[in-house]
Amino acid sequence: MKIEIRGARLVEPAANREANASLFIAEGHVAAWGQAPDGFKADEVVDAHGLVACPGLVDLSARLREPGFEYKATLESEMRAAVAGGVTSLACPPDTDPPLDEPGLVEMLKRRAASLHQARVLPLGTLTVGLKGERLAEMAELTEAGCVGFFQANAPLADLSVLLQAMRYAATFGFTVWLRPQDAALARGGVAHDGEVATRLGLAPIPAIAETVAIRSIVELMAATGARVHLARLSCAASVALVAEAKAKGLPLTCDVGVHHLHLCDRDIGEFDAQANFIPPLRDPGDRDALRRALAEGVIDAVCSDHTPVDEDEKLVPFAEAAPGATGLELLLPLVLRWASESRIGLAAALGAATFRPAKILGTRAGTLEPGAVADICLFDPKTPWVVSPLALASQGKNTPFMGFELTGRVARTLVGGRTVYTA
């Protein structure tokens, strides 16, 4: 199948390159920009005038809810949401039921996802058996089954000796350890940032030092073992400073931020709005602004949707009892565009935080439109506004603090391997 995407504004974030030109696709790969290769005859011409063509988005955290939580969402619904949001590759955390701690479960998930012929699914295996934080999972076998890293999700580890053991093993074989930095004892029972909002509302606090204490321990263990670590979902300014310091020392550390944390803060809890219940919690406005700057400067490597669909009833309860998280796959692109506009960041640089930069963390060759690359492509309208509503979202999860908001940037078409998997 040969395709010409005609008239689009082509954006190649990895090279900070843009051009108003045709993009030529052949045999599922990018064949050329601008001028057709010799002998090229398109089987399909896509009129993309007024649209931006960029690499498909690469999402570092999208909970697909299978197996075990199908009442919250199904693989079918969330894969539809992914391609509707221009996401062509995604990493899924292992906190399913049962957790992804056995090769058979990983293989089943990959097989089910592949049968849907939509986005590419890159599973994260559990760091410990059953996410119980005690005994290491069989990382080598899980890697053979298709896992791209090992994550404890939101489950605590028994103690630092388990983490030391995990890092030593991972360093030996070149695996990446994924960690959400939070000291379990300091955060125990908390549901909101330790600040004036939590105090006024009487919500149990999670102090920022719960995150920074954990990062300091992780960095010390990295220095001792040589392990490669990815920190998932930074939430505060002090964490950004610690990451910058560790990177300056040459440690193989990467990190990401959830896209909601670029726009929201603890003030958005309002009067106990359960849609603003997140893990990690929304923090002070100064923390939010520090995260925005750090992503722009590259201290934070990537932005993710942190897509977490939940059942409607799990949000219709008091704030402290509500299930944390929000739907995000279809909001990742417009929220990145809003961050770029408000921070005066160029389009290529902004899209890089959701394409080639996360692809590099995952060790996949996605996130680029260079000739020869797999043709995973997102075509979107950068100007037309749309209102976030339940009917506008393909995800089974309609839980979002942005419900009713007007956003700009809507996906028109998504291609995976040169094949159209979504059209608006």
Secondary structure, DSSP 8 states (H G I E B T S, - for coil): -EEEEES-EEEEGGGTEEEES-EEEETTEEEEESS--TT---SEEEE-TT-EEEE-EEES-B---TTT-TTT--HHHHHHHHHHTTEEEEEE-S-SSS-S-SHHHHHHHHHHHHHTTSSEEEE-EESBGGG-SSSB--HHHHHHHT---EE-TT---S-HHHHHHHHHHHHHHT-EEEE----HHHHTT--EETTHHHHHHT--EE-THHHHHHHHHHHHHHHHH--EEEE----SHHHHHHHHHHHHTT--EEEEEEGGGGT--GGGGTTT-GGG--SS----HHHHHHHHHHHHHTSS-EEE--B----GGGTSS-GGGS---B--TTTHHHHHHHHHHHHT--HHHHHHTTTHHHHHHHT-S-S--STTSB--EEEEEEEEEEE--GGG--SS----TTTT-EEEEEEEEEEETTEEEEE-
